[in-house]
Amino acid sequence: MTEERFVNIETKISYQEDLVEELNKIVYQQQQKLSQLEAICASLTGHIQSLNEAGNINKTLNERPPHY
């Protein structure tokens, strides 16, 4: 009876270790993607700021649409 319990416990631990490893991989991939998105966001922010400093944004934001 105790041998069977040990086998069941070892089996459950093995499945949990596999699950933890898989979850760690997913978290790592999500962190990589988050880093990429942060870099893209920073790049876009810089681009918008440079356009704003050049005066291109203010002109287009303050223009009235053609239907006015």
C-alpha atoms as an extended CHARMM CRD file, in Angstrom:
* protein
*
        68  EXT
         1         1  MET       CA              0.0000000000        0.0000000000        0.0000000000  PROA      1               0.0000000000
         2         2  THR       CA              2.7340000000        2.4970000000        0.8650000000  PROA      2               0.0000000000
         3         3  GLU       CA              4.7020000000        1.5920000000       -2.2650000000  PROA      3               0.0000000000
         4         4  GLU       CA              1.6610000000        2.4680000000       -4.3780000000  PROA      4               0.0000000000
         5         5  ARG       CA              1.2910000000        5.7880000000       -2.5510000000  PROA      5               0.0000000000
         6         6  PHE       CA              4.9370000000        6.6300000000       -3.1930000000  PROA      6               0.0000000000
         7         7  VAL       CA              4.5410000000        5.8670000000       -6.8790000000  PROA      7               0.0000000000
         8         8  ASN       CA              1.4550000000        8.0900000000       -7.0490000000  PROA      8               0.0000000000
         9         9  ILE       CA              3.2440000000       10.9110000000       -5.2460000000  PROA      9               0.0000000000
        10        10  GLU       CA              6.2910000000       10.6060000000       -7.5120000000  PROA      10              0.0000000000
        11        11  THR       CA              4.0460000000       10.6540000000      -10.5630000000  PROA      11              0.0000000000
        12        12  LYS       CA              2.2540000000       13.7770000000       -9.3750000000  PROA      12              0.0000000000
        13        13  ILE       CA              5.5620000000       15.4920000000       -8.6090000000  PROA      13              0.0000000000
        14        14  SER       CA              6.8390000000       14.6170000000      -12.0600000000  PROA      14              0.0000000000
        15        15  TYR       CA              3.7500000000       16.1460000000      -13.7020000000  PROA      15              0.0000000000
        16        16  GLN       CA              4.0850000000       19.2530000000      -11.5370000000  PROA      16              0.0000000000
        17        17  GLU       CA              7.7510000000       19.6610000000      -12.4850000000  PROA      17              0.0000000000
        18        18  ASP       CA              6.8260000000       19.4280000000      -16.1580000000  PROA      18              0.0000000000
        19        19  LEU       CA              4.0510000000       21.9680000000      -15.6550000000  PROA      19              0.0000000000
        20        20  VAL       CA              6.3440000000       24.3950000000      -13.8300000000  PROA      20              0.0000000000
        21        21  GLU       CA              8.9330000000       24.0910000000      -16.6020000000  PROA      21              0.0000000000
        22        22  GLU       CA              6.3080000000       24.7620000000      -19.2620000000  PROA      22              0.0000000000
        23        23  LEU       CA              4.9550000000       27.7590000000      -17.3460000000  PROA      23              0.0000000000
        24        24  ASN       CA              8.4830000000       29.1380000000      -16.9840000000  PROA      24              0.0000000000
        25        25  LYS       CA              8.9360000000       28.9150000000      -20.7490000000  PROA      25              0.0000000000
        26        26  ILE       CA              5.6670000000       30.7590000000      -21.3130000000  PROA      26              0.0000000000
        27        27  VAL       CA              6.5890000000       33.4910000000      -18.8240000000  PROA      27              0.0000000000
        28        28  TYR       CA              9.9750000000       33.9050000000      -20.5320000000  PROA      28              0.0000000000
        29        29  GLN       CA              8.3230000000       34.2010000000      -23.9600000000  PROA      29              0.0000000000
        30        30  GLN       CA              5.8430000000       36.7380000000      -22.6350000000  PROA      30              0.0000000000
        31        31  GLN       CA              8.6670000000       38.7840000000      -21.1080000000  PROA      31              0.0000000000
        32        32  GLN       CA             10.4850000000       38.7630000000      -24.4490000000  PROA      32              0.0000000000
        33        33  LYS       CA              7.3370000000       39.9460000000      -26.2210000000  PROA      33              0.0000000000
        34        34  LEU       CA              6.7360000000       42.6190000000      -23.5780000000  PROA      34              0.0000000000
        35        35  SER       CA             10.2800000000       43.8910000000      -24.0500000000  PROA      35              0.0000000000
        36        36  GLN       CA              9.7440000000       44.0700000000      -27.8060000000  PROA      36              0.0000000000
        37        37  LEU       CA              6.4900000000       45.9770000000      -27.3720000000  PROA      37              0.0000000000
        38        38  GLU       CA              8.1090000000       48.4110000000      -24.9370000000  PROA      38              0.0000000000
        39        39  ALA       CA             10.8840000000       49.0640000000      -27.4540000000  PROA      39              0.0000000000
        40        40  ILE       CA              8.3350000000       49.6720000000      -30.2060000000  PROA      40              0.0000000000
        41        41  CYS       CA              6.3580000000       52.0060000000      -27.9510000000  PROA      41              0.0000000000
        42        42  ALA       CA              9.4980000000       53.9680000000      -27.0510000000  PROA      42              0.0000000000
        43        43  SER       CA             10.4060000000       54.2230000000      -30.7250000000  PROA      43              0.0000000000
        44        44  LEU       CA              6.9510000000       55.4750000000      -31.6620000000  PROA      44              0.0000000000
        45        45  THR       CA              6.9940000000       57.9700000000      -28.8030000000  PROA      45              0.0000000000
        46        46  GLY       CA             10.3270000000       59.3020000000      -30.0010000000  PROA      46              0.0000000000
        47        47  HSD       CA              9.0440000000       59.5240000000      -33.5490000000  PROA      47              0.0000000000
        48        48  ILE       CA              5.9290000000       61.4310000000      -32.4770000000  PROA      48              0.0000000000
        49        49  GLN       CA              8.0230000000       63.8010000000      -30.3780000000  PROA      49              0.0000000000
        50        50  SER       CA             10.3670000000       64.4880000000      -33.2730000000  PROA      50              0.0000000000
        51        51  LEU       CA              7.4080000000       65.1760000000      -35.5630000000  PROA      51              0.0000000000
        52        52  ASN       CA              5.8960000000       67.4560000000      -32.9530000000  PROA      52              0.0000000000
        53        53  GLU       CA              9.1650000000       69.3560000000      -32.5890000000  PROA      53              0.0000000000
        54        54  ALA       CA              9.3040000000       69.7470000000      -36.3570000000  PROA      54              0.0000000000
        55        55  GLY       CA              5.8330000000       71.2790000000      -36.2580000000  PROA      55              0.0000000000
        56        56  ASN       CA              4.1610000000       68.6690000000      -38.4420000000  PROA      56              0.0000000000
        57        57  ILE       CA              1.7770000000       67.3600000000      -35.7990000000  PROA      57              0.0000000000
        58        58  ASN       CA              0.3780000000       70.6950000000      -34.6550000000  PROA      58              0.0000000000
        59        59  LYS       CA             -0.5380000000       71.6870000000      -38.1960000000  PROA      59              0.0000000000
        60        60  THR       CA             -2.4570000000       68.4940000000      -38.8900000000  PROA      60              0.0000000000
        61        61  LEU       CA             -4.1510000000       68.3850000000      -35.4640000000  PROA      61              0.0000000000
        62        62  ASN       CA             -5.4130000000       71.9530000000      -35.7250000000  PROA      62              0.0000000000
        63        63  GLU       CA             -6.6730000000       71.7060000000      -39.2890000000  PROA      63              0.0000000000
        64        64  ARG       CA            -10.4030000000       71.6520000000      -39.7580000000  PROA      64              0.0000000000
        65        65  PRO       CA            -11.7670000000       68.6740000000      -41.6150000000  PROA      65              0.0000000000
        66        66  PRO       CA            -12.9510000000       69.3960000000      -45.1690000000  PROA      66              0.0000000000
        67        67  HSD       CA            -16.6440000000       69.1570000000      -44.2510000000  PROA      67              0.0000000000
        68        68  TYR       CA            -16.5280000000       72.3540000000      -42.1110000000  PROA      68              0.0000000000
